[in-house]
């Protein structure tokens, strides 16, 4: 049993001796990454905040319309029931889409705060500015998408 225990220590020791090499490779990889300047990140922060405000306003509008519909349900006539179902579907779809967008934009703001915004999560390369302007919450470059 003691021999097995010693072998276990040796295996653990060998694994520990290999970790610095892995750590060194990780450090080399992160040194190869480039990050956007503070000015560029501030530009994207403004773009993201603006889009977040629009998404939030659209979510609140759809939410208010849904509340109005529910409050006035007795007033709606059976003749227009199909249109009402379509309206409900449209409102709930819009609210779901806006919530998802808001979460994505919040995550992008978090990446700006922690310094990882604009770096592809797959390749480690910078995501082109044009792509970020089109989809400011993206986490991958075009080749990884």
VMD Tcl script that builds the backbone (N, CA, C; Angstrom):
set m [mol new atoms 435]
animate dup $m
set s [atomselect $m all]
$s set {name element resname resid chain x y z} {
  {N N UNK 1 A 0.822 -1.189 0.000}
  {CA C UNK 1 A 0.000 0.000 0.000}
  {C C UNK 1 A 0.863 1.248 0.000}
  {N N UNK 2 A 1.965 1.225 0.770}
  {CA C UNK 2 A 2.836 2.391 0.822}
  {C C UNK 2 A 3.454 2.662 -0.537}
  {N N UNK 3 A 3.801 1.583 -1.266}
  {CA C UNK 3 A 4.374 1.767 -2.601}
  {C C UNK 3 A 3.385 2.444 -3.534}
  {N N UNK 4 A 2.133 2.032 -3.462}
  {CA C UNK 4 A 1.087 2.646 -4.269}
  {C C UNK 4 A 0.937 4.114 -3.936}
  {N N UNK 5 A 1.007 4.434 -2.631}
  {CA C UNK 5 A 0.904 5.815 -2.182}
  {C C UNK 5 A 2.052 6.642 -2.751}
  {N N UNK 6 A 3.263 6.083 -2.720}
  {CA C UNK 6 A 4.422 6.793 -3.267}
  {C C UNK 6 A 4.274 6.999 -4.767}
  {N N UNK 7 A 3.748 5.987 -5.440}
  {CA C UNK 7 A 3.531 6.154 -6.874}
  {C C UNK 7 A 2.527 7.278 -7.133}
  {N N UNK 8 A 1.524 7.346 -6.278}
  {CA C UNK 8 A 0.549 8.421 -6.415}
  {C C UNK 8 A 1.196 9.782 -6.252}
  {N N UNK 9 A 2.133 9.886 -5.294}
  {CA C UNK 9 A 2.837 11.161 -5.103}
  {C C UNK 9 A 3.657 11.497 -6.327}
  {N N UNK 10 A 4.325 10.476 -6.880}
  {CA C UNK 10 A 5.163 10.723 -8.054}
  {C C UNK 10 A 4.306 11.177 -9.237}
  {N N UNK 11 A 3.162 10.554 -9.395}
  {CA C UNK 11 A 2.281 10.961 -10.491}
  {C C UNK 11 A 1.828 12.405 -10.293}
  {N N UNK 12 A 1.442 12.727 -9.075}
  {CA C UNK 12 A 1.038 14.100 -8.793}
  {C C UNK 12 A 2.201 15.047 -9.026}
  {N N UNK 13 A 3.402 14.651 -8.587}
  {CA C UNK 13 A 4.581 15.495 -8.771}
  {C C UNK 13 A 4.858 15.693 -10.247}
  {N N UNK 14 A 4.761 14.617 -11.024}
  {CA C UNK 14 A 4.989 14.740 -12.471}
  {C C UNK 14 A 3.959 15.687 -13.099}
  {N N UNK 15 A 2.710 15.552 -12.690}
  {CA C UNK 15 A 1.685 16.456 -13.217}
  {C C UNK 15 A 2.001 17.904 -12.852}
  {N N UNK 16 A 2.483 18.148 -11.643}
  {CA C UNK 16 A 2.829 19.507 -11.240}
  {C C UNK 16 A 3.996 20.038 -12.056}
  {N N UNK 17 A 4.952 19.184 -12.402}
  {CA C UNK 17 A 6.083 19.660 -13.193}
  {C C UNK 17 A 5.655 19.989 -14.614}
  {N N UNK 18 A 4.586 19.385 -15.083}
  {CA C UNK 18 A 4.110 19.703 -16.427}
  {C C UNK 18 A 3.240 20.954 -16.453}
  {N N UNK 19 A 2.668 21.344 -15.336}
  {CA C UNK 19 A 1.793 22.512 -15.308}
  {C C UNK 19 A 2.488 23.809 -15.698}
  {N N UNK 20 A 3.729 24.072 -15.255}
  {CA C UNK 20 A 4.338 25.324 -15.685}
  {C C UNK 20 A 4.457 25.443 -17.202}
  {N N UNK 21 A 4.718 24.325 -17.892}
  {CA C UNK 21 A 4.782 24.393 -19.350}
  {C C UNK 21 A 3.434 24.804 -19.921}
  {N N UNK 22 A 2.366 24.212 -19.418}
  {CA C UNK 22 A 1.024 24.582 -19.857}
  {C C UNK 22 A 0.748 26.042 -19.509}
  {N N UNK 23 A 1.134 26.427 -18.308}
  {CA C UNK 23 A 0.924 27.805 -17.878}
  {C C UNK 23 A 1.717 28.752 -18.777}
  {N N UNK 24 A 2.950 28.376 -19.121}
  {CA C UNK 24 A 3.783 29.208 -19.980}
  {C C UNK 24 A 3.131 29.362 -21.355}
  {N N UNK 25 A 2.591 28.264 -21.895}
  {CA C UNK 25 A 1.933 28.341 -23.193}
  {C C UNK 25 A 0.710 29.250 -23.114}
  {N N UNK 26 A -0.024 29.185 -22.026}
  {CA C UNK 26 A -1.183 30.052 -21.859}
  {C C UNK 26 A -0.764 31.506 -21.802}
  {N N UNK 27 A 0.302 31.794 -21.075}
  {CA C UNK 27 A 0.800 33.164 -20.988}
  {C C UNK 27 A 1.236 33.652 -22.359}
  {N N UNK 28 A 1.930 32.797 -23.109}
  {CA C UNK 28 A 2.374 33.196 -24.445}
  {C C UNK 28 A 1.171 33.497 -25.338}
  {N N UNK 29 A 0.124 32.683 -25.224}
  {CA C UNK 29 A -1.064 32.910 -26.032}
  {C C UNK 29 A -1.722 34.240 -25.677}
  {N N UNK 30 A -1.850 34.543 -24.377}
  {CA C UNK 30 A -2.502 35.788 -23.993}
  {C C UNK 30 A -1.654 36.999 -24.358}
  {N N UNK 31 A -0.316 36.822 -24.387}
  {CA C UNK 31 A 0.540 37.937 -24.808}
  {C C UNK 31 A 0.354 38.230 -26.289}
  {N N UNK 32 A 0.011 37.196 -27.078}
  {CA C UNK 32 A -0.194 37.374 -28.509}
  {C C UNK 32 A -1.512 38.097 -28.794}
  {N N UNK 33 A -2.444 38.057 -27.869}
  {CA C UNK 33 A -3.714 38.733 -28.065}
  {C C UNK 33 A -3.515 40.235 -28.002}
  {N N UNK 34 A -4.299 40.927 -28.792}
  {CA C UNK 34 A -4.288 42.377 -28.787}
  {C C UNK 34 A -5.649 42.838 -28.301}
  {N N UNK 35 A -5.667 43.960 -27.630}
  {CA C UNK 35 A -6.917 44.485 -27.097}
  {C C UNK 35 A -7.170 45.865 -27.664}
  {N N UNK 36 A -8.433 46.256 -27.690}
  {CA C UNK 36 A -8.791 47.575 -28.174}
  {C C UNK 36 A -8.426 48.645 -27.145}
  {N N UNK 37 A -8.162 49.836 -27.654}
  {CA C UNK 37 A -7.791 50.957 -26.787}
  {C C UNK 37 A -8.980 51.392 -25.940}
  {N N UNK 38 A -8.694 52.158 -24.921}
  {CA C UNK 38 A -9.732 52.673 -24.027}
  {C C UNK 38 A -10.734 53.524 -24.796}
  {N N UNK 39 A -10.253 54.306 -25.762}
  {CA C UNK 39 A -11.143 55.167 -26.548}
  {C C UNK 39 A -12.116 54.338 -27.381}
  {N N UNK 40 A -11.606 53.278 -28.015}
  {CA C UNK 40 A -12.461 52.420 -28.832}
  {C C UNK 40 A -13.469 51.700 -27.944}
  {N N UNK 41 A -13.016 51.217 -26.791}
  {CA C UNK 41 A -13.921 50.539 -25.862}
  {C C UNK 41 A -15.005 51.485 -25.367}
  {N N UNK 42 A -14.654 52.750 -25.146}
  {CA C UNK 42 A -15.657 53.737 -24.717}
  {C C UNK 42 A -16.688 53.960 -25.820}
  {N N UNK 43 A -16.228 53.983 -27.077}
  {CA C UNK 43 A -17.150 54.118 -28.207}
  {C C UNK 43 A -18.148 52.955 -28.212}
  {N N UNK 44 A -17.639 51.740 -28.036}
  {CA C UNK 44 A -18.528 50.575 -28.030}
  {C C UNK 44 A -19.418 50.558 -26.797}
  {N N UNK 45 A -18.911 51.027 -25.691}
  {CA C UNK 45 A -19.738 51.105 -24.481}
  {C C UNK 45 A -20.928 52.018 -24.733}
  {N N UNK 46 A -20.684 53.136 -25.405}
  {CA C UNK 46 A -21.771 54.069 -25.739}
  {C C UNK 46 A -22.772 53.444 -26.702}
  {N N UNK 47 A -22.256 52.744 -27.725}
  {CA C UNK 47 A -23.128 52.075 -28.703}
  {C C UNK 47 A -23.990 51.027 -28.011}
  {N N UNK 48 A -23.364 50.233 -27.154}
  {CA C UNK 48 A -24.076 49.160 -26.455}
  {C C UNK 48 A -25.122 49.739 -25.518}
  {N N UNK 49 A -24.761 50.778 -24.784}
  {CA C UNK 49 A -25.708 51.399 -23.857}
  {C C UNK 49 A -26.901 51.975 -24.608}
  {N N UNK 50 A -26.635 52.577 -25.759}
  {CA C UNK 50 A -27.702 53.132 -26.589}
  {C C UNK 50 A -28.654 52.034 -27.058}
  {N N UNK 51 A -28.085 50.936 -27.553}
  {CA C UNK 51 A -28.915 49.814 -28.017}
  {C C UNK 51 A -29.673 49.177 -26.860}
  {N N UNK 52 A -29.045 49.131 -25.696}
  {CA C UNK 52 A -29.705 48.581 -24.515}
  {C C UNK 52 A -30.929 49.429 -24.163}
  {N N UNK 53 A -30.758 50.746 -24.196}
  {CA C UNK 53 A -31.874 51.649 -23.873}
  {C C UNK 53 A -33.033 51.474 -24.851}
  {N N UNK 54 A -32.722 51.299 -26.140}
  {CA C UNK 54 A -33.761 51.083 -27.149}
  {C C UNK 54 A -34.476 49.755 -26.883}
  {N N UNK 55 A -33.705 48.698 -26.620}
  {CA C UNK 55 A -34.295 47.383 -26.358}
  {C C UNK 55 A -35.167 47.416 -25.109}
  {N N UNK 56 A -34.701 48.127 -24.089}
  {CA C UNK 56 A -35.471 48.231 -22.848}
  {C C UNK 56 A -36.777 48.983 -23.085}
  {N N UNK 57 A -36.719 50.055 -23.864}
  {CA C UNK 57 A -37.931 50.826 -24.173}
  {C C UNK 57 A -38.921 49.980 -24.971}
  {N N UNK 58 A -38.419 49.194 -25.925}
  {CA C UNK 58 A -39.300 48.326 -26.708}
  {C C UNK 58 A -39.910 47.231 -25.836}
  {N N UNK 59 A -39.105 46.689 -24.914}
  {CA C UNK 59 A -39.620 45.681 -23.987}
  {C C UNK 59 A -40.723 46.275 -23.116}
  {N N UNK 60 A -40.473 47.450 -22.573}
  {CA C UNK 60 A -41.469 48.100 -21.707}
  {C C UNK 60 A -42.734 48.444 -22.470}
  {N N UNK 61 A -42.585 48.869 -23.715}
  {CA C UNK 61 A -43.751 49.184 -24.542}
  {C C UNK 61 A -44.597 47.937 -24.782}
  {N N UNK 62 A -43.943 46.843 -25.153}
  {CA C UNK 62 A -44.677 45.594 -25.384}
  {C C UNK 62 A -45.317 45.106 -24.091}
  {N N UNK 63 A -44.621 45.273 -22.981}
  {CA C UNK 63 A -45.154 44.866 -21.684}
  {C C UNK 63 A -46.400 45.680 -21.325}
  {N N UNK 64 A -46.360 46.982 -21.581}
  {CA C UNK 64 A -47.514 47.841 -21.318}
  {C C UNK 64 A -48.691 47.473 -22.211}
  {N N UNK 65 A -48.409 47.183 -23.480}
  {CA C UNK 65 A -49.475 46.785 -24.400}
  {C C UNK 65 A -50.112 45.477 -23.955}
  {N N UNK 66 A -49.288 44.557 -23.484}
  {CA C UNK 66 A -49.810 43.285 -22.993}
  {C C UNK 66 A -50.669 43.494 -21.748}
  {N N UNK 67 A -50.219 44.364 -20.860}
  {CA C UNK 67 A -51.007 44.676 -19.658}
  {C C UNK 67 A -52.328 45.334 -20.037}
  {N N UNK 68 A -52.278 46.264 -21.001}
  {CA C UNK 68 A -53.512 46.913 -21.464}
  {C C UNK 68 A -54.468 45.884 -22.054}
  {N N UNK 69 A -53.926 44.970 -22.843}
  {CA C UNK 69 A -54.761 43.940 -23.452}
  {C C UNK 69 A -55.427 43.099 -22.368}
  {N N UNK 70 A -54.642 42.680 -21.371}
  {CA C UNK 70 A -55.196 41.856 -20.294}
  {C C UNK 70 A -56.225 42.607 -19.466}
  {N N UNK 71 A -56.016 43.896 -19.246}
  {CA C UNK 71 A -56.966 44.703 -18.470}
  {C C UNK 71 A -58.269 44.938 -19.218}
  {N N UNK 72 A -58.198 44.966 -20.546}
  {CA C UNK 72 A -59.378 45.258 -21.359}
  {C C UNK 72 A -59.890 44.034 -22.108}
  {N N UNK 73 A -59.543 42.867 -21.637}
  {CA C UNK 73 A -59.922 41.637 -22.328}
  {C C UNK 73 A -61.441 41.527 -22.496}
  {N N UNK 74 A -62.197 41.959 -21.515}
  {CA C UNK 74 A -63.658 41.868 -21.589}
  {C C UNK 74 A -64.216 42.760 -22.689}
  {N N UNK 75 A -63.512 43.819 -23.018}
  {CA C UNK 75 A -63.981 44.760 -24.030}
  {C C UNK 75 A -63.764 44.203 -25.433}
  {N N UNK 76 A -62.730 43.372 -25.608}
  {CA C UNK 76 A -62.432 42.819 -26.929}
  {C C UNK 76 A -63.561 41.892 -27.376}
  {N N UNK 77 A -63.927 42.011 -28.627}
  {CA C UNK 77 A -65.024 41.226 -29.160}
  {C C UNK 77 A -64.510 39.909 -29.719}
  {N N UNK 78 A -65.364 38.898 -29.678}
  {CA C UNK 78 A -65.014 37.581 -30.216}
  {C C UNK 78 A -64.739 37.656 -31.714}
  {N N UNK 79 A -65.334 38.623 -32.371}
  {CA C UNK 79 A -65.155 38.785 -33.805}
  {C C UNK 79 A -63.679 38.969 -34.156}
  {N N UNK 80 A -62.906 39.626 -33.279}
  {CA C UNK 80 A -61.506 39.918 -33.536}
  {C C UNK 80 A -60.558 38.987 -32.772}
  {N N UNK 81 A -61.058 37.836 -32.350}
  {CA C UNK 81 A -60.249 36.948 -31.514}
  {C C UNK 81 A -58.972 36.490 -32.221}
  {N N UNK 82 A -59.042 36.179 -33.508}
  {CA C UNK 82 A -57.857 35.751 -34.232}
  {C C UNK 82 A -56.793 36.843 -34.213}
  {N N UNK 83 A -57.216 38.091 -34.461}
  {CA C UNK 83 A -56.280 39.208 -34.419}
  {C C UNK 83 A -55.690 39.370 -33.025}
  {N N UNK 84 A -56.502 39.133 -32.001}
  {CA C UNK 84 A -56.008 39.235 -30.636}
  {C C UNK 84 A -54.954 38.176 -30.343}
  {N N UNK 85 A -55.164 36.964 -30.840}
  {CA C UNK 85 A -54.173 35.911 -30.649}
  {C C UNK 85 A -52.864 36.273 -31.349}
  {N N UNK 86 A -52.970 36.816 -32.547}
  {CA C UNK 86 A -51.781 37.251 -33.270}
  {C C UNK 86 A -51.065 38.368 -32.511}
  {N N UNK 87 A -51.849 39.277 -31.946}
  {CA C UNK 87 A -51.279 40.372 -31.172}
  {C C UNK 87 A -50.534 39.827 -29.951}
  {N N UNK 88 A -51.164 38.897 -29.248}
  {CA C UNK 88 A -50.516 38.293 -28.075}
  {C C UNK 88 A -49.214 37.599 -28.456}
  {N N UNK 89 A -49.240 36.855 -29.539}
  {CA C UNK 89 A -48.032 36.160 -30.009}
  {C C UNK 89 A -46.944 37.158 -30.360}
  {N N UNK 90 A -47.327 38.205 -31.058}
  {CA C UNK 90 A -46.360 39.232 -31.451}
  {C C UNK 90 A -45.759 39.929 -30.229}
  {N N UNK 91 A -46.598 40.268 -29.267}
  {CA C UNK 91 A -46.112 40.954 -28.064}
  {C C UNK 91 A -45.167 40.066 -27.249}
  {N N UNK 92 A -45.550 38.819 -27.033}
  {CA C UNK 92 A -44.685 37.931 -26.240}
  {C C UNK 92 A -43.388 37.612 -26.976}
  {N N UNK 93 A -43.452 37.457 -28.290}
  {CA C UNK 93 A -42.238 37.227 -29.081}
  {C C UNK 93 A -41.310 38.436 -29.000}
  {N N UNK 94 A -41.886 39.619 -29.118}
  {CA C UNK 94 A -41.102 40.847 -29.028}
  {C C UNK 94 A -40.442 40.983 -27.660}
  {N N UNK 95 A -41.199 40.692 -26.604}
  {CA C UNK 95 A -40.646 40.798 -25.254}
  {C C UNK 95 A -39.510 39.796 -25.049}
  {N N UNK 96 A -39.677 38.585 -25.534}
  {CA C UNK 96 A -38.634 37.559 -25.411}
  {C C UNK 96 A -37.381 37.973 -26.167}
  {N N UNK 97 A -37.565 38.472 -27.386}
  {CA C UNK 97 A -36.434 38.916 -28.205}
  {C C UNK 97 A -35.687 40.071 -27.544}
  {N N UNK 98 A -36.444 41.026 -26.993}
  {CA C UNK 98 A -35.810 42.186 -26.353}
  {C C UNK 98 A -35.068 41.778 -25.074}
  {N N UNK 99 A -35.633 40.846 -24.303}
  {CA C UNK 99 A -34.946 40.364 -23.100}
  {C C UNK 99 A -33.628 39.676 -23.450}
  {N N UNK 100 A -33.662 38.860 -24.485}
  {CA C UNK 100 A -32.441 38.165 -24.928}
  {C C UNK 100 A -31.387 39.172 -25.382}
  {N N UNK 101 A -31.813 40.168 -26.150}
  {CA C UNK 101 A -30.898 41.209 -26.609}
  {C C UNK 101 A -30.317 41.989 -25.428}
  {N N UNK 102 A -31.166 42.323 -24.465}
  {CA C UNK 102 A -30.700 43.072 -23.289}
  {C C UNK 102 A -29.655 42.267 -22.517}
  {N N UNK 103 A -29.874 40.971 -22.356}
  {CA C UNK 103 A -28.885 40.124 -21.666}
  {C C UNK 103 A -27.567 40.089 -22.432}
  {N N UNK 104 A -27.655 39.958 -23.738}
  {CA C UNK 104 A -26.437 39.934 -24.564}
  {C C UNK 104 A -25.673 41.245 -24.449}
  {N N UNK 105 A -26.395 42.348 -24.442}
  {CA C UNK 105 A -25.753 43.660 -24.314}
  {C C UNK 105 A -25.155 43.857 -22.922}
  {N N UNK 106 A -25.843 43.365 -21.890}
  {CA C UNK 106 A -25.285 43.427 -20.534}
  {C C UNK 106 A -23.994 42.620 -20.443}
  {N N UNK 107 A -23.975 41.444 -21.085}
  {CA C UNK 107 A -22.761 40.625 -21.101}
  {C C UNK 107 A -21.628 41.337 -21.831}
  {N N UNK 108 A -21.959 42.040 -22.908}
  {CA C UNK 108 A -20.935 42.804 -23.639}
  {C C UNK 108 A -20.359 43.905 -22.755}
  {N N UNK 109 A -21.212 44.579 -21.990}
  {CA C UNK 109 A -20.720 45.612 -21.061}
  {C C UNK 109 A -19.810 44.988 -19.995}
  {N N UNK 110 A -20.138 43.793 -19.559}
  {CA C UNK 110 A -19.274 43.092 -18.592}
  {C C UNK 110 A -17.920 42.769 -19.210}
  {N N UNK 111 A -17.922 42.360 -20.477}
  {CA C UNK 111 A -16.644 42.066 -21.147}
  {C C UNK 111 A -15.811 43.333 -21.312}
  {N N UNK 112 A -16.455 44.469 -21.536}
  {CA C UNK 112 A -15.716 45.733 -21.598}
  {C C UNK 112 A -15.081 46.001 -20.242}
  {N N UNK 113 A -15.849 45.804 -19.182}
  {CA C UNK 113 A -15.357 46.076 -17.825}
  {C C UNK 113 A -14.195 45.156 -17.446}
  {N N UNK 114 A -14.247 43.887 -17.887}
  {CA C UNK 114 A -13.166 42.979 -17.494}
  {C C UNK 114 A -12.050 42.871 -18.529}
  {N N UNK 115 A -12.136 43.653 -19.599}
  {CA C UNK 115 A -11.034 43.742 -20.559}
  {C C UNK 115 A -10.999 42.667 -21.625}
  {N N UNK 116 A -12.082 41.933 -21.831}
  {CA C UNK 116 A -12.083 40.879 -22.843}
  {C C UNK 116 A -12.956 41.218 -24.048}
  {N N UNK 117 A -13.518 42.413 -24.071}
  {CA C UNK 117 A -14.411 42.790 -25.173}
  {C C UNK 117 A -13.619 42.902 -26.472}
  {N N UNK 118 A -14.197 42.356 -27.535}
  {CA C UNK 118 A -13.595 42.470 -28.855}
  {C C UNK 118 A -12.598 41.382 -29.179}
  {N N UNK 119 A -12.363 40.469 -28.250}
  {CA C UNK 119 A -11.457 39.347 -28.488}
  {C C UNK 119 A -12.308 38.117 -28.737}
  {N N UNK 120 A -12.077 37.450 -29.868}
  {CA C UNK 120 A -12.843 36.263 -30.233}
  {C C UNK 120 A -12.639 35.172 -29.192}
  {N N UNK 121 A -13.726 34.611 -28.703}
  {CA C UNK 121 A -13.648 33.573 -27.677}
  {C C UNK 121 A -13.164 32.241 -28.248}
  {N N UNK 122 A -13.131 32.093 -29.572}
  {CA C UNK 122 A -12.682 30.858 -30.195}
  {C C UNK 122 A -11.229 30.957 -30.653}
  {N N UNK 123 A -10.906 32.019 -31.402}
  {CA C UNK 123 A -9.570 32.133 -31.993}
  {C C UNK 123 A -8.607 32.964 -31.161}
  {N N UNK 124 A -9.124 33.825 -30.293}
  {CA C UNK 124 A -8.270 34.715 -29.512}
  {C C UNK 124 A -7.828 35.950 -30.286}
  {N N UNK 125 A -8.293 36.086 -31.511}
  {CA C UNK 125 A -7.949 37.252 -32.331}
  {C C UNK 125 A -8.951 38.375 -32.078}
  {N N UNK 126 A -8.545 39.586 -32.463}
  {CA C UNK 126 A -9.477 40.712 -32.353}
  {C C UNK 126 A -10.605 40.564 -33.360}
  {N N UNK 127 A -11.807 40.848 -32.909}
  {CA C UNK 127 A -12.965 40.883 -33.798}
  {C C UNK 127 A -12.916 42.229 -34.512}
  {N N UNK 128 A -13.048 42.240 -35.842}
  {CA C UNK 128 A -12.973 43.516 -36.573}
  {C C UNK 128 A -14.005 44.528 -36.075}
  {N N UNK 129 A -13.605 45.792 -36.086}
  {CA C UNK 129 A -14.454 46.885 -35.611}
  {C C UNK 129 A -15.779 46.911 -36.375}
  {N N UNK 130 A -15.738 46.643 -37.682}
  {CA C UNK 130 A -16.957 46.677 -38.488}
  {C C UNK 130 A -17.965 45.643 -37.985}
  {N N UNK 131 A -17.470 44.463 -37.629}
  {CA C UNK 131 A -18.363 43.414 -37.106}
  {C C UNK 131 A -18.937 43.830 -35.755}
  {N N UNK 132 A -18.107 44.419 -34.904}
  {CA C UNK 132 A -18.570 44.857 -33.590}
  {C C UNK 132 A -19.592 45.988 -33.705}
  {N N UNK 133 A -19.423 46.845 -34.688}
  {CA C UNK 133 A -20.405 47.920 -34.883}
  {C C UNK 133 A -21.747 47.349 -35.333}
  {N N UNK 134 A -21.701 46.298 -36.163}
  {CA C UNK 134 A -22.931 45.673 -36.638}
  {C C UNK 134 A -23.584 44.830 -35.545}
  {N N UNK 135 A -22.759 44.076 -34.814}
  {CA C UNK 135 A -23.262 43.185 -33.758}
  {C C UNK 135 A -22.394 43.415 -32.524}
  {N N UNK 136 A -22.673 44.463 -31.756}
  {CA C UNK 136 A -21.778 44.834 -30.660}
  {C C UNK 136 A -21.709 43.829 -29.514}
  {N N UNK 137 A -22.598 42.855 -29.485}
  {CA C UNK 137 A -22.598 41.862 -28.415}
  {C C UNK 137 A -21.951 40.542 -28.849}
  {N N UNK 138 A -21.414 40.484 -30.061}
  {CA C UNK 138 A -20.825 39.239 -30.551}
  {C C UNK 138 A -19.588 38.860 -29.738}
  {N N UNK 139 A -19.355 37.564 -29.641}
  {CA C UNK 139 A -18.173 37.073 -28.916}
  {C C UNK 139 A -17.219 36.334 -29.834}
  {N N UNK 140 A -17.568 36.234 -31.114}
  {CA C UNK 140 A -16.725 35.510 -32.057}
  {C C UNK 140 A -16.489 36.320 -33.324}
  {N N UNK 141 A -15.320 36.098 -33.941}
  {CA C UNK 141 A -15.030 36.739 -35.218}
  {C C UNK 141 A -15.765 35.991 -36.329}
  {N N UNK 142 A -15.723 36.546 -37.502}
  {CA C UNK 142 A -16.465 35.970 -38.631}
  {C C UNK 142 A -15.995 34.548 -38.967}
  {N N UNK 143 A -14.683 34.318 -38.919}
  {CA C UNK 143 A -14.180 32.987 -39.289}
  {C C UNK 143 A -14.579 31.935 -38.261}
  {N N UNK 144 A -14.819 32.302 -37.020}
  {CA C UNK 144 A -15.233 31.344 -35.999}
  {C C UNK 144 A -16.744 31.161 -35.952}
  {N N UNK 145 A -17.464 32.094 -36.562}
  {CA C UNK 145 A -18.946 32.028 -36.523}
  {C C UNK 145 A -19.478 31.015 -37.453}
}
mol reanalyze $m
mol bondsrecalc $m
mol representation Tube
mol addrep $m
